[in-house]
Amino acid sequence: MANNQDKIHEKFPVKITPYLSKIIKHSIPIKKQFTLDINELRDEGVNSPWDIKRKYGVTGLENISNNKAVIMPTTKCSAYCRHCIRKDRESKDRDDMSLDDIIKSSEILARNSSIKEVIITGGDPFIRPDLLLGLLEKLRKIEHIHSIRIGTRLTVVDPDILSIDLLEKVASYNTFGNPIEISVQYNHVDELTRKSVSALERLHSCNLRVYNQSVLLKGINDDAEILGNLYTNLLEMGVEMLYLYHCAPIKGVDHLRTSVSKGIEIKKDFTKMDISGRAIPKYIIVTSLGKLEPFVDCEIINKENQFLYLKTFYSQTEDLPKDVHSDLSGNLIVKYLDGVDD
């Protein structure tokens, strides 16, 4: 096993916080999210679900699409989830943004008046507060950018980093009509420890809007009762539910992936349960075209071996990713690697 662990380390970096080291002793669902598994050496999947052509020439400015921009000040986190969509070593070892990169990226965004929202993602932006606050200062000077979203998993992996001092500095850029929103990721109710709940309380005390995005994980939370319990608890704490993501077809993650039909079944089960409609997130599949919601943005038209074919309601004929083609009616068909239920 030691040799296999070395092989996993070579492909995918491993990191865990002292806080997590303590709580995984008491929770198998948390342990499975952060500790190594021999199945990570299986070769199914891709390194990235997106086919993004990096054309901006600025480290950290990941994408501009429609009215949104995505900025990644750092690719590093306090702990590395084994289901991470940016799991491979190359992604994690990329350089952080420099102050010059922040200036250049803000200049690019300032010239594009169609951008109304910026998503600051990672890695975890809060582990580089100097870069995060520098970005917020520049972005808040751009009048056409109204909403800024910051993604973090620190409430789960290292809550103490989210100090009241740091959150107050972030919240100083939060104004009515121009919100700073915090995206967290809770996948199981075991993650709602005393320290984690305290971090949520600090976020709320700073008037920062908080919403949750879960990942559907086989053997961890692939059950409507488990997720319904989590979402009800979060809603009672003032956390909004946004997405339940189907675990992406990333290399090293296949053992944690359910089938899409399992996710659809869970979403249907929510409607039969005694939980608030506000506690039910959208079920989302991440593809090379972006986020797709079954029965809203796409429908499953075929399954061939382990691949699903998703017919989307988009119409685009140029610059298509290699796993996408256009049918005779002009609809786009995405070839998507499905998961397998045990």
ROPAPA-93605 format. One line per 3 residues: their letters; for each residue x negated, y negated, z negated of C-alpha. Coordinates in nm, 2 decimals. Each point is the difference from the previous one (the first is absolute). Layout:
N
A	X/Y/Z  ...
END
This chain:
342
MAN	0.00/0.00/0.00  -0.29/-0.23/-0.07  -0.11/0.02/0.36
NQD	0.35/-0.07/0.12  0.02/-0.30/-0.23  -0.32/-0.13/0.17
KIH	0.15/0.05/0.34  0.31/-0.20/-0.11  -0.22/-0.28/-0.14
EKF	-0.18/-0.02/0.34  0.33/-0.06/0.19  0.21/-0.19/-0.26
PVK	-0.13/-0.22/-0.29  0.12/0.09/-0.35  0.06/-0.25/-0.28
ITP	0.21/0.02/-0.32  0.03/-0.25/-0.29  -0.05/0.08/-0.37
YLS	0.37/-0.08/-0.05  0.10/0.26/0.26  -0.24/0.25/-0.14
KII	0.20/-0.01/-0.32  0.35/0.01/0.13  -0.06/0.28/0.26
KHS	-0.06/0.23/-0.29  0.37/-0.03/-0.08  0.16/-0.02/0.35
IPI	-0.04/0.25/0.28  0.18/-0.24/0.25  -0.26/-0.27/-0.07
KKQ	-0.29/0.24/0.00  0.10/0.13/0.35  -0.02/-0.35/0.14
FTL	-0.36/-0.07/-0.11  -0.19/0.32/-0.04  -0.17/0.19/0.28
DIN	0.16/0.29/0.18  -0.17/0.26/0.22  0.28/-0.06/0.26
ELR	-0.15/-0.34/0.07  -0.25/0.18/0.22  0.28/0.10/0.24
DEG	-0.03/-0.19/0.33  0.36/-0.08/0.09  0.09/-0.36/0.07
VNS	-0.17/-0.31/0.10  -0.24/-0.25/-0.16  0.25/-0.29/0.04
PWD	0.37/0.00/0.09  -0.04/-0.33/0.18  -0.14/-0.08/0.33
IKR	-0.12/-0.35/-0.08  -0.24/-0.18/0.23  -0.21/-0.23/-0.22
KYG	-0.03/-0.31/0.21  -0.03/-0.28/-0.25  -0.37/0.04/-0.07
VTG	0.05/-0.07/-0.37  -0.05/0.25/-0.27  0.33/0.06/-0.20
LEN	0.24/-0.15/0.26  0.16/0.33/0.09  0.30/-0.08/0.22
ISN	0.24/-0.26/0.12  0.33/0.13/0.12  0.32/-0.20/0.06
NKA	0.04/-0.23/-0.30  -0.24/0.19/-0.24  -0.37/0.01/-0.06
VIM	-0.19/0.27/-0.20  -0.31/-0.09/-0.18  -0.23/0.24/-0.19
PTT	-0.25/-0.18/-0.22  -0.15/0.33/-0.13  0.05/0.36/0.09
KCS	-0.10/0.12/-0.34  0.23/0.09/-0.30  -0.05/0.07/-0.37
AYC	0.11/0.36/0.08  0.04/0.19/0.32  0.34/0.17/0.06
RHC	-0.04/0.33/0.18  0.29/-0.08/0.23  -0.14/-0.34/0.10
IRK	0.07/-0.12/0.35  -0.35/-0.14/0.01  -0.16/0.31/-0.16
DRE	-0.31/0.05/0.22  -0.34/-0.11/-0.11  -0.05/-0.24/0.29
SKD	0.31/-0.19/-0.10  -0.10/-0.03/-0.36  -0.36/-0.10/0.07
RDD	0.08/-0.29/0.22  -0.13/-0.34/-0.11  0.22/-0.23/-0.21
MSL	0.10/-0.34/0.14  -0.24/-0.28/-0.05  0.10/-0.36/-0.08
DDI	-0.08/-0.08/0.37  0.24/0.28/0.11  0.27/-0.15/-0.22
IKS	-0.05/-0.34/0.16  0.00/0.14/0.36  0.31/0.22/-0.06
SEI	0.20/-0.29/-0.14  -0.10/-0.22/0.30  0.13/0.27/0.23
LAR	0.33/0.03/-0.19  0.04/-0.38/-0.02  -0.01/-0.01/0.39
NSS	0.28/0.26/0.02  0.32/-0.17/-0.10  0.21/0.32/0.05
IKE	-0.16/0.16/-0.31  0.24/-0.04/-0.30  -0.13/0.28/-0.23
VII	-0.34/0.13/-0.10  -0.06/0.34/-0.16  -0.32/0.02/-0.20
TGG	-0.08/0.37/-0.03  -0.30/0.23/-0.05  -0.16/0.16/-0.18
DPF	0.13/-0.19/-0.30  -0.02/-0.38/0.04  0.01/-0.06/-0.38
IRP	-0.34/0.17/-0.05  -0.15/-0.29/0.19  0.18/-0.30/-0.17
DLL	-0.25/-0.24/0.15  0.10/0.10/0.35  0.37/0.03/-0.08
LGL	0.02/-0.35/-0.15  -0.21/-0.14/0.28  0.25/0.14/0.25
LEK	0.30/-0.13/-0.19  -0.15/-0.35/-0.01  -0.05/0.00/0.38
LRK	0.33/0.16/0.09  0.21/-0.23/-0.22  -0.13/-0.30/0.21
IEH	0.15/0.15/0.31  0.36/-0.13/0.02  0.15/0.26/0.22
IHS	-0.10/0.29/-0.23  0.28/0.03/-0.25  -0.04/0.35/-0.16
IRI	-0.31/0.17/-0.12  0.00/0.36/-0.11  -0.28/0.16/-0.21
GTR	-0.03/0.38/-0.02  -0.14/0.16/-0.31  0.00/0.33/-0.18
LTV	-0.17/-0.13/-0.31  0.32/0.02/-0.21  -0.05/0.38/0.04
VDP	-0.38/0.05/0.01  -0.15/-0.29/-0.22  0.28/-0.22/-0.14
DIL	-0.23/-0.21/-0.23  -0.17/-0.16/0.31  0.33/-0.18/0.06
SID	-0.06/-0.25/-0.29  0.23/-0.28/-0.07  -0.28/-0.25/0.09
LLE	-0.04/0.16/0.35  0.37/0.02/0.06  0.06/-0.36/-0.10
KVA	-0.27/-0.11/0.25  0.18/0.21/0.27  0.34/-0.14/-0.10
SYN	-0.12/-0.36/0.03  0.04/0.05/0.37  0.36/0.12/-0.04
TFG	0.27/-0.26/0.08  0.37/0.01/0.07  0.05/0.10/0.36
NPI	-0.36/0.09/0.03  -0.03/0.31/-0.22  -0.30/0.21/-0.10
EIS	0.13/0.36/-0.01  -0.18/0.30/-0.15  0.03/0.34/0.15
VQY	-0.06/0.29/-0.24  -0.01/0.38/0.06  0.17/0.23/-0.26
NHV	0.05/0.36/0.12  0.11/0.16/-0.33  0.15/-0.10/-0.33
DEL	-0.31/0.13/-0.18  -0.18/-0.31/0.13  0.22/-0.23/-0.21
TRK	-0.23/0.01/-0.30  0.00/-0.26/-0.28  -0.29/-0.18/0.16
SVS	0.15/0.02/0.35  0.33/-0.14/-0.12  -0.18/-0.29/-0.18
ALE	-0.17/-0.09/0.33  0.35/-0.02/0.16  0.11/-0.22/-0.28
RLH	-0.29/-0.23/0.06  0.08/-0.02/0.37  0.36/-0.10/-0.08
SCN	-0.10/-0.25/-0.27  -0.20/-0.18/0.28  0.32/-0.01/0.22
LRV	-0.16/0.23/0.26  0.25/0.20/0.19  -0.09/0.37/-0.01
YNQ	0.12/0.28/0.23  -0.10/0.37/0.03  -0.11/0.21/0.29
SVL	-0.02/0.37/-0.07  -0.16/0.28/0.20  0.18/0.33/0.04
LKG	-0.25/0.26/-0.13  0.05/0.38/0.01  0.00/0.16/-0.34
IND	0.00/-0.34/-0.17  0.32/-0.18/0.07  0.17/0.18/0.29
DAE	0.33/0.02/-0.19  0.29/-0.25/-0.01  0.04/0.04/-0.38
ILG	-0.37/-0.08/-0.06  0.01/-0.31/0.22  0.34/-0.11/-0.12
NLY	-0.13/0.01/-0.36  -0.30/-0.21/0.10  0.20/-0.25/0.20
TNL	0.26/-0.05/-0.27  -0.27/-0.07/-0.26  -0.17/-0.24/0.23
LEM	0.32/-0.18/0.08  0.07/-0.05/-0.37  -0.34/-0.16/-0.02
GVE	0.08/-0.25/0.27  -0.19/0.17/0.28  0.16/0.01/0.34
MLY	-0.01/0.31/0.21  -0.12/-0.05/0.36  -0.14/0.31/0.17
LYH	-0.04/0.37/-0.05  -0.28/0.08/0.25  -0.04/0.34/0.16
CAP	-0.36/0.10/-0.08  -0.20/-0.09/0.31  -0.17/0.26/0.22
IKG	-0.35/-0.09/-0.12  -0.29/0.25/-0.01  -0.04/0.15/-0.34
VDH	0.36/-0.06/-0.10  0.19/0.28/0.17  0.05/0.19/-0.32
LRT	0.20/-0.29/-0.15  0.23/-0.05/0.30  0.36/0.12/0.01
SVS	0.20/0.03/0.32  0.19/-0.31/0.12  0.33/0.20/-0.04
KGI	-0.08/0.04/-0.37  -0.03/-0.38/-0.03  0.33/-0.05/0.18
EIK	0.17/0.26/-0.22  -0.13/-0.18/-0.32  0.13/-0.34/0.14
KDF	0.34/0.16/0.05  0.00/0.15/-0.35  -0.05/-0.34/-0.15
TKM	0.35/-0.10/0.12  0.15/0.30/-0.19  -0.17/-0.11/-0.33
DIS	0.12/-0.23/-0.27  -0.26/-0.27/0.07  0.03/-0.36/0.11
GRA	-0.02/-0.07/0.38  -0.27/-0.25/-0.09  -0.21/0.29/-0.13
IPK	-0.01/0.16/0.35  -0.29/-0.09/0.22  -0.02/0.02/0.38
YII	-0.16/0.33/0.12  -0.28/-0.09/0.24  -0.23/0.19/0.23
VTS	-0.33/-0.18/0.08  -0.10/0.06/0.37  -0.24/-0.15/0.25
LGK	0.28/-0.24/0.09  0.04/-0.11/-0.36  0.28/0.07/-0.25
LEP	0.30/0.20/0.12  0.32/0.07/-0.20  0.19/0.31/0.12
FVD	0.35/-0.07/0.13  -0.08/-0.38/0.00  -0.32/-0.05/0.21
CEI	-0.03/0.36/0.14  0.16/0.34/0.03  -0.16/0.34/0.02
INK	0.07/0.14/0.35  -0.22/0.31/-0.01  -0.24/0.21/-0.20
ENQ	-0.28/0.20/0.17  -0.23/0.21/-0.21  -0.10/-0.24/-0.28
FLY	0.08/-0.32/0.18  0.31/-0.21/-0.01  0.10/-0.22/0.29
LKT	0.16/-0.33/-0.12  0.20/-0.21/0.24  -0.03/-0.36/-0.10
FYS	0.22/-0.29/0.09  -0.30/-0.20/0.11  -0.08/-0.09/0.36
QTE	-0.36/-0.05/0.09  -0.19/0.13/0.29  -0.36/-0.14/-0.03
DLP	-0.28/0.08/-0.23  0.17/0.30/-0.16  -0.18/0.22/-0.25
KDV	-0.10/0.34/0.13  0.27/0.18/-0.19  0.28/-0.22/0.14
HSD	0.17/0.01/0.34  0.30/-0.17/0.17  0.29/0.21/0.11
LSG	0.21/-0.06/0.32  0.23/-0.24/-0.19  -0.29/-0.21/-0.13
NLI	0.02/0.13/-0.36  -0.33/0.08/-0.17  -0.06/0.36/-0.12
VKY	-0.25/0.06/-0.28  -0.17/0.33/-0.05  -0.03/0.05/-0.38
LDG	-0.17/0.27/-0.20  0.25/0.14/-0.24  -0.07/0.14/-0.35
VDD	0.08/0.36/-0.11  0.22/0.08/-0.30  -0.11/0.30/-0.21
END
